[in-house]
Amino acid sequence: MSVVDFSQNASDQITSEEESGKEQLLADTKRFQRRQSIQKWSIRVGFVVLWLGSWQYVAANKLLNPVFIGEPSGIWKAFIGMLGGSIVTTDLKITLFESIVGFIASLVVGIAVAYSFVRFPVLERAFRPIVTAVNSVPRIALIPIFIIWFGFGPMSKIANIVSFVTFTVLLGAIGAFTASDRDHMLLAKVLGFSERERMWKFVIPNAVPALANILELALIYSFLGAITAEMLGGAQGVGVRLVLFANQYQTNDYFAVLLLIVIVTVVIVQGMRLLLKRFLSWREVEMRGE
């Protein structure tokens, strides 16, 4: 065997050992992640089972009055019973309509104002104290005014959402727009980009991931803002049902509506995350350098 052949065989053996080591490391990593996932879900499920079991025991044996704390079995029965009723077919639809309209309006206004503030800093300096002052007003104190202006229908709930969520979007978007990479800004200046080109080619693309997180938070706040406004004054909606069940001491039904709210919120947020993940797939490719 020649020296060249020996070197080639040694090189092939080393390469084979490296690939085998990488495969073993990958397998070990997957096993570790699997164990971690099993432990995580075991703790979650165990906690929920222990919590619900204790709750059911206390309520069934009347250690605490079930009228005040409800009963898990009764709550589940009430939840199943309301799925085909007017709470889902009418009230939930109204609340979702208010939430979506309020969310979209808040999004458009908040991002537009934030863009204007960043694009024209003089506007931001002039209006920032006013924004701070208006944002300090408790939103719950405005709901009676909105009811006087717009009545007990959806418009007063949408107004409450806009008054609350717009500032969340506005302040978050300003932070996202102003967190641009310094090297990118220097590059834009060297290339002679105009202010408008700098915003659209550097600032906005860099702000997209942060804006995605703001969208999720704004969506949750919109749904909760609609329910809060309905509880304080509404003709229909999930919040109205909550007040009705609380006034009638129907605790199981009350908690069943809360369970419905939690499930709907989780579904909405997960749907938003999937859409944003698909929309931001270009960002993942960019970060991998492909």
C-alpha positions as CSV (number, residue, x, y, z in Angstrom):
1,M,0.0,0.0,0.0
2,S,1.4,3.4,-1.0
3,V,1.7,6.3,1.4
4,V,-1.1,8.1,-0.6
5,D,-3.5,5.2,-0.2
6,F,-2.7,4.9,3.5
7,S,-3.4,8.6,4.1
8,Q,-6.6,8.4,2.1
9,N,-7.8,5.4,4.2
10,A,-6.9,7.2,7.4
11,S,-8.7,10.3,6.3
12,D,-11.8,8.3,5.4
13,Q,-11.8,6.6,8.8
14,I,-11.5,9.9,10.6
15,T,-14.4,11.3,8.6
16,S,-16.5,8.2,9.3
17,E,-15.7,8.5,13.0
18,E,-16.7,12.2,13.0
19,E,-20.0,11.4,11.3
20,S,-20.7,8.6,13.7
21,G,-19.9,11.0,16.6
22,K,-22.3,13.6,15.2
23,E,-25.1,11.1,14.8
24,Q,-24.6,9.8,18.4
25,L,-24.6,13.4,19.7
26,L,-27.8,14.1,17.8
27,A,-29.4,11.0,19.1
28,D,-28.4,11.8,22.7
29,T,-29.8,15.3,22.3
30,K,-33.1,14.0,21.1
31,R,-33.3,11.6,24.0
32,F,-32.6,14.4,26.4
33,Q,-35.2,16.6,24.9
34,R,-37.7,13.8,25.0
35,R,-37.1,13.2,28.7
36,Q,-37.4,16.9,29.4
37,S,-40.7,17.0,27.5
38,I,-42.1,14.0,29.4
39,Q,-41.0,15.5,32.8
40,K,-42.6,18.9,31.8
41,W,-45.9,17.4,30.8
42,S,-45.9,15.0,33.8
43,I,-45.6,18.0,36.2
44,R,-48.3,19.9,34.3
45,V,-50.8,17.1,34.2
46,G,-50.0,16.1,37.8
47,F,-50.6,19.6,39.1
48,V,-53.9,20.0,37.2
49,V,-55.2,16.6,38.4
50,L,-54.2,17.3,42.0
51,W,-55.8,20.8,41.8
52,L,-59.1,19.6,40.3
53,G,-59.2,16.5,42.5
54,S,-58.8,18.6,45.7
55,W,-61.4,21.1,44.4
56,Q,-63.9,18.3,43.7
57,Y,-63.3,16.7,47.1
58,V,-63.8,20.0,49.0
59,A,-67.0,20.8,47.0
60,A,-68.4,17.3,47.2
61,N,-67.9,17.0,50.9
62,K,-69.1,20.6,51.5
63,L,-65.9,21.6,53.3
64,L,-66.6,24.9,51.5
65,N,-70.0,25.9,50.2
66,P,-70.3,24.8,46.5
67,V,-72.4,27.8,45.8
68,F,-69.3,30.0,46.3
69,I,-66.6,27.8,44.8
70,G,-68.5,25.7,42.3
71,E,-67.7,22.1,41.5
72,P,-65.4,20.8,38.7
73,S,-67.8,18.1,37.6
74,G,-70.7,20.6,37.6
75,I,-68.5,23.2,35.7
76,W,-67.7,20.6,33.0
77,K,-71.3,19.6,32.7
78,A,-72.3,23.3,32.3
79,F,-69.5,23.9,29.8
80,I,-70.6,21.0,27.6
81,G,-74.2,22.1,27.8
82,M,-73.5,25.7,26.7
83,L,-71.5,24.6,23.5
84,G,-74.7,24.4,21.4
85,G,-76.5,27.2,23.2
86,S,-76.9,30.9,22.7
87,I,-73.7,31.7,24.7
88,V,-71.6,30.3,21.8
89,T,-73.9,31.0,18.9
90,T,-74.8,34.6,19.8
91,D,-72.8,36.0,22.8
92,L,-69.4,34.7,21.8
93,K,-69.9,35.8,18.2
94,I,-70.7,39.3,19.3
95,T,-67.7,39.5,21.6
96,L,-65.4,38.2,18.9
97,F,-66.8,40.7,16.4
98,E,-66.1,43.6,18.9
99,S,-62.6,42.2,19.6
100,I,-61.6,41.8,15.9
101,V,-62.9,45.2,14.8
102,G,-61.3,46.9,17.8
103,F,-58.1,45.1,17.3
104,I,-57.8,46.0,13.6
105,A,-58.7,49.7,14.3
106,S,-56.1,49.8,17.2
107,L,-53.5,48.2,15.0
108,V,-54.0,50.7,12.1
109,V,-54.1,53.8,14.3
110,G,-51.2,52.7,16.6
111,I,-48.8,51.7,13.9
112,A,-49.6,54.7,11.7
113,V,-49.0,57.1,14.6
114,A,-45.9,55.3,15.6
115,Y,-44.5,55.5,12.1
116,S,-45.3,59.2,11.9
117,F,-43.5,59.8,15.2
118,V,-40.4,58.0,14.0
119,R,-40.5,59.4,10.5
120,F,-41.0,63.0,11.9
121,P,-39.3,63.2,15.3
122,V,-40.7,66.7,15.8
123,L,-44.2,65.2,16.0
124,E,-43.0,62.7,18.6
125,R,-41.5,65.5,20.8
126,A,-44.6,67.6,20.5
127,F,-47.2,64.9,21.2
128,R,-45.4,62.5,23.6
129,P,-46.5,64.4,26.7
130,I,-50.1,64.4,25.4
131,V,-49.9,60.6,24.7
132,T,-48.6,60.0,28.2
133,A,-51.4,62.1,29.8
134,V,-54.2,60.4,27.8
135,N,-52.7,57.0,28.4
136,S,-52.7,57.6,32.2
137,V,-56.6,57.8,32.2
138,P,-58.1,54.6,33.6
139,R,-59.9,52.8,30.8
140,I,-62.6,51.5,33.1
141,A,-63.5,55.1,33.9
142,L,-64.2,55.8,30.2
143,I,-66.6,52.9,29.7
144,P,-69.7,54.8,31.1
145,I,-68.8,57.7,28.8
146,F,-68.6,55.4,25.8
147,I,-72.0,53.9,26.7
148,I,-73.5,57.5,26.8
149,W,-72.0,58.3,23.4
150,F,-72.5,55.0,21.6
151,G,-75.1,53.1,23.6
152,F,-75.1,49.5,25.0
153,G,-74.3,48.0,21.6
154,P,-70.9,46.9,20.1
155,M,-69.7,50.4,19.3
156,S,-69.1,51.3,22.9
157,K,-67.1,48.1,23.4
158,I,-65.1,48.8,20.3
159,A,-64.4,52.3,21.5
160,N,-63.1,50.9,24.8
161,I,-60.8,48.5,23.0
162,V,-59.4,51.2,20.7
163,S,-58.8,53.6,23.7
164,F,-56.8,50.9,25.5
165,V,-55.1,48.8,22.8
166,T,-54.1,51.7,20.6
167,F,-51.6,52.9,23.2
168,T,-50.2,49.4,23.7
169,V,-49.6,49.1,19.9
170,L,-48.3,52.7,19.7
171,L,-45.7,52.5,22.4
172,G,-44.6,49.1,21.4
173,A,-44.3,50.0,17.8
174,I,-42.2,53.1,18.6
175,G,-39.8,50.9,20.5
176,A,-39.6,48.5,17.6
177,F,-39.0,51.2,15.0
178,T,-36.3,52.9,17.1
179,A,-34.4,49.7,17.8
180,S,-32.8,49.6,14.4
181,D,-29.3,48.2,14.0
182,R,-26.7,51.0,14.1
183,D,-24.6,49.4,11.4
184,H,-27.6,49.2,9.1
185,M,-28.4,52.9,9.6
186,L,-24.8,53.8,8.8
187,L,-24.9,51.6,5.7
188,A,-28.1,53.4,4.6
189,K,-26.4,56.8,5.1
190,V,-23.4,55.7,3.1
191,L,-25.6,54.5,0.3
192,G,-27.3,57.8,0.2
193,F,-30.8,56.5,1.0
194,S,-33.5,59.0,1.6
195,E,-35.4,59.0,4.9
196,R,-38.4,57.2,3.3
197,E,-36.1,54.5,1.8
198,R,-34.3,54.1,5.1
199,M,-37.6,53.5,6.8
200,W,-39.0,50.9,4.3
201,K,-35.7,49.1,3.6
202,F,-34.1,49.0,7.0
203,V,-36.3,50.2,9.9
204,I,-39.6,48.4,9.2
205,P,-38.1,45.0,8.2
206,N,-35.9,45.1,11.4
207,A,-39.1,46.0,13.5
208,V,-41.2,43.1,12.1
209,P,-40.3,40.5,14.8
210,A,-41.0,42.9,17.7
211,L,-44.2,44.0,16.0
212,A,-45.3,40.4,15.8
213,N,-45.1,40.1,19.6
214,I,-47.1,43.3,20.0
215,L,-49.8,41.9,17.7
216,E,-50.2,38.9,20.0
217,L,-50.5,41.1,23.1
218,A,-52.9,43.5,21.4
219,L,-55.2,40.6,20.3
220,I,-55.4,39.3,23.9
221,Y,-56.1,42.8,25.3
222,S,-58.8,43.4,22.6
223,F,-60.7,40.2,23.7
224,L,-60.4,41.0,27.4
225,G,-61.2,44.7,26.8
226,A,-64.5,43.7,25.0
227,I,-65.5,41.4,27.9
228,T,-64.7,44.0,30.6
229,A,-66.8,46.6,28.8
230,E,-69.7,44.1,28.4
231,M,-69.6,43.4,32.1
232,L,-69.9,47.1,33.0
233,G,-72.7,47.8,30.5
234,G,-73.9,45.7,27.6
235,A,-76.9,44.1,26.0
236,Q,-75.3,40.9,24.8
237,G,-71.9,39.3,24.9
238,V,-69.8,36.9,27.1
239,G,-69.2,39.6,29.7
240,V,-73.0,40.1,30.1
241,R,-73.4,36.4,30.7
242,L,-70.7,36.5,33.4
243,V,-72.5,39.3,35.2
244,L,-75.9,37.5,34.9
245,F,-74.5,34.2,36.3
246,A,-72.7,36.0,39.2
247,N,-75.9,37.9,40.2
248,Q,-77.9,34.6,40.2
249,Y,-75.2,32.7,42.1
250,Q,-74.8,30.2,39.3
251,T,-71.2,29.5,40.1
252,N,-70.8,26.5,37.9
253,D,-72.1,28.4,34.8
254,Y,-69.9,31.3,35.7
255,F,-66.7,29.2,35.8
256,A,-67.9,27.4,32.6
257,V,-68.0,30.8,30.8
258,L,-64.5,31.5,32.2
259,L,-63.3,28.2,30.8
260,L,-64.8,29.1,27.4
261,I,-62.9,32.4,27.5
262,V,-59.6,30.7,28.3
263,I,-60.1,28.2,25.5
264,V,-61.0,30.8,22.9
265,T,-58.1,33.0,24.0
266,V,-55.6,30.1,23.7
267,V,-57.0,29.2,20.2
268,I,-56.8,32.8,19.0
269,V,-53.3,33.2,20.2
270,Q,-52.1,29.9,18.8
271,G,-53.7,30.8,15.5
272,M,-52.0,34.2,15.5
273,R,-48.6,32.5,16.2
274,L,-49.0,30.1,13.4
275,L,-49.8,32.9,11.0
276,L,-46.9,35.0,12.2
277,K,-44.5,32.0,12.0
278,R,-45.6,31.4,8.4
279,F,-45.3,35.1,7.6
280,L,-41.9,35.4,9.3
281,S,-40.4,32.4,7.6
282,W,-38.1,34.7,5.6
283,R,-36.7,35.9,8.9
284,E,-35.6,32.4,10.0
285,V,-34.0,31.8,6.6
286,E,-32.2,35.1,6.9
287,M,-30.9,34.3,10.4
288,R,-29.5,31.0,9.2
289,G,-27.6,32.9,6.5
290,E,-29.2,30.9,3.7
